[in-house]
Amino acid sequence: MIIGFIGLGIMGRPMAKNLIKAGYKLVVYDRFAKLDDVVALGAEAASSNKEAASKSGLLITMLPNSPHVKEAILGTEGVIEGIKPGSIVVDMSSIAPAVSQEVGTALKAKNIPFLDAPVSGGEPKAVDGTLAIMVGGDQASFEKIKPVLEKMGSSVVLCGDIGAGNITKLANQIVVALNIAAVSEAFVLSTKAGVDPEKVFHAIKGGLAGSTVMNAKIPMILAGDFKPGFRVELHIKDLQNALDTAHNLNVPAPLTAVMMETLQALKADGCEKDDHSAIVKFYEKLAGVVVRK
């Protein structure tokens, strides 16, 4: 199977490389990113979204947000103009569920199956191929592409129809943001009280307060390492999609709204390119203390 892969950013690049390492032939395209390193591994560079689609039996997109996905798939020289009968399109971006459904409907009119399959785990898990992948779409198409997804993730779950993958991702992003905020608030408190934050981490990580988020983010915070695995600005995007979806469904989301304002404050302070572990900086600024080793 030839796989088209559109979008080789922080996440897409290592995901594409893992597919190449697994033995798949890739045709890749990105409007902005250089493709030299992926081509050096054996991928073919396409000149457009349409060309990437025309040469592939499975087309994957991994793009920043809803407008980028719509443009790449439905726009001029888009995937929909080049995709062949019998092919499948999978969007692994984190976008608004309603847009996933819109794209799915447009492709269905061309008899092209579509699945939304956003991921969680950030750059480290994209690199080592252990992403959590949440899928929306029909069972038959899911079963066809599952072996491919399993080369990029350690957990691949069909959550429901088209859009269910991104609903699941929004739930994930709410939990992750609030978890980082809780960890940040707690460790700023302990630091301000004069207790070594590293010792606090080792004392509580094995108890009920322990979490994957704490294990991933506290070492970064203690080291002052805010190199992005997942940028603040992208979490803002995800929470905006979560709030919009919640409002459309008449679901209250007060904690998500507070978290959005926290992230907006970080953006105002010039931290939008930092990893979302930089949420701790919001609490550090208020408390006048820095959580470091």
N, C-alpha and C positions, 0 to 999 in steps of 0.2 A: 504494500500500500504506500502511495506517495501522499505525504501530509503537507498541506500548505499551512504556514504559520505566519500570522500577521501581528506585529507588535513585539519588538525585541528590546524592551526596557529592562528595568531592574528585575522584574519577575519573569517576563517572557523569554529573555535570553537564556538563563539557566534551564528553564523548562524545555526550550527547543534543543539545547545541548544534550539534555538527558534523553530526549527522543532519538537523537542521532547516535548517542552511545548505545542505545537499545537496538540499533540496527535499522531504524526507519530512514527512508530517503525524504529529505525535506526541501520544499521550495519556500523561501522566506521573503518577507517584504516589510519594510518600515519606512515611513516618509521621512523620518528625521535621524534615526540611529544608524550608525555604521554597521555593516554586516560582515566585515572582513574576517573576524574571528570565527563566525559561524560557517561562513563559506569555506574557510580553511579546514574545517572539520568534515566537509563534504556536502554541505547544503548548496542549493542553487539559488541565486538571487533573482527575484522577479522584479519587474519594473512597475508593477501596479497591483492593486488588490485584485483586479479582474484577472490578470495573468496568473497570480498565485492560485486563484480559485480554479482556473481553467486547466491547470496541470495537476490538480490534486483530487483524491478520492475522499479525503477528510480534510476539511478546512477549519483551522483553529484561529480565533482572534483573542488577543490579550492586550487590551487597550485601556486608557485611563478612565473614561466615563461614557455615559450614554450617547452624547453627540458624536463622539469618535467612532463608536460601534455602528451607529446608524449611517454615518458617512462611509465607513469602510465597507459595510455590507450592502446598503441600499442606495448609496450615492453614485455619482457619475464615475465610470470605470470601477464600479464596486464589485464585490463578490457575486451579487445576484446576476450580474451581466456575464460572468464567466463560469459559474459553477455548472457542472455537468449532471445530467440525470443519474441517479444512483449514488451521488455523493451526499455527505452529511456535513452540516455546518455546526460547529460548537463554539460558543462564545464563553471564554473563561474569565472575562473581565467582571469587575464588580460594578453593576449598573442598576438603574431603577427597574424593578420587576415589570412594570408596565411597558417599558421599552423592549425588554426581552420578548414579551408577548406580541408587541407590534412587529418586531423583526421576524418572529416565528410565523406570524400570520402572512407576512409578505412572501416568505420563502415557501410556505405551504401552498400558496397559489401557483408556485412553480414546481410543486411536487418534490421539494427538497426538505428533508427532515432537519429540524433545528433543536439544539439543546442549549440551555444556559448552565454553565458549570463553573461558577466562581470558586476561588480557592482561599484558604487561610493557612498562615504559617510564616508569611514574610519571606524575605530573600534567603535566610539560612535554610529553610525547608524546601524552597524552590531549588536551591543548589544541590541538596542531598536527596531530592526526589521523595520527600516525605510529607508533601502537602496534604491537607484535608480538602477534599473536593466534593462540593455539594451540587447535585445535578437536578435539573428540571427538564422533563421531556417524556417521550414515549418509551416504554419498556424495551421494545425491539431495537430501537436505535441505540439505547443505552447499552444493551448487551453487546452490540457490535463494536462500540468504541471503548468499552470498559477496559480491555487489555491495554489500550493506548494510554488511557488516563492513569492506569496503575503504574506506568513507567514514570509518572510525575508525582504521584501521591501514594501515601500509605493507607489512606482512608478514602474510598470512593463510594458515595451513597446516593441513590436515586431518591429524591425527596418528594416528588410529585410531578405534576404537569409543568409545562413551560412557565417560567417565572418563580417556581418553587425553590430553585437553586438560589436565586438572588434574595428571596424572602429569608431563606435560611442564613445567607451571608449577612444580611442586615441584622438579624438576631445575633449572630456571632460578633459583629462589630460593636453592637451596643454592649454586650457582655465584656468584650476585650477592653473597650475604652473605660468603662466603669471600674473594671478590675485594676487597670493601671492607675486610675485616679485613687482608688482605695489604697493600693500599695503605696503610692506617693504620699498620700495624707498620713498614713501610719508611720512611714519611715522618716518623714519630716518631723513628726511628733517625737519619735524616739531620739532622733539626732538632737533636736532642740533641748530635750531633757538630759542630754549628756550620755546617752547609752549608745555604744558602738553599733552602727547600723548593720555591719557585717555579722556581728554576733546575733543581732535580732533576727536576721535572715536565716542563719543556721538553726536558731532555736525554734522558729515557727514554720519553716518550710515543710516539715514532715507531719504537721498537724492539720487540722481542718482548714486553716487559713492558707495552706499551701496550694499552689496552682501552677499550671504551665506558664501563665503570664508572669508570675512572680519569679519563677526559675529563669525565664528568658530575659526579663527586664531589669531585675535588681543588680545582677553582675554588670550590666551596661551602665546603670545609674551610679554604682559605686566606683566604676572606672572613669566616669565622666565621658563615656563614649556614646555620642548621639548620632553616629553615622547611620544613615537611614537604611533600615530593612523594610520599614513601612513609614512613609512620610506623614507628618502632621497634616499637610494639605490634602492628602488622600483620605485620611480619616475624617476630615471635615466633609469631603465629598460624600463619603459613605453615610455619615450621620445625617447629612442633608437629605439623602435619598430615604433614609430610615424615617425621618420626621415627616417628609412629604407623604410617604406611604402610610404612616400611622394616621396622619390627618385625613387622608382620603378614606381610610377605613374607620374613622371615628374612634381611634384607639389613643388614649392618653399616654404620653411619653415624657413626663416631667424630668426624670433623671437624664434622659437623652438630651433634652433641651438645655439643661444646666451644663452637661458635658460639652455640648456644641459651643456654648459661650466661653468655656475654659479653653477650648482649642482656638477659638477666634482671638482670645487674648494672647495666646502664644503666637499666632500669626501676626498680630499687631506688634509684637516684640521682635519680629524678624526670625521666628523659629519654624516657619512653615516647611522648610526643607529638612528639618531634624527628624530623627526617628520619633515615633509617638511616645517612646519612653520619656521624651522631653516634657511630658505632662507634669513631671516632678518639678520642673522649673517654675511652674505657676505657683505651686505650694511653697517652694523655697523662697520665692520673691515675697510672698505674703508674710512668711514667718521670719524672714531675715536670717536664714540658715542654709547651708549647702550640704546635701547628703553625699559624702564621698568617703573613701577609705582614709 
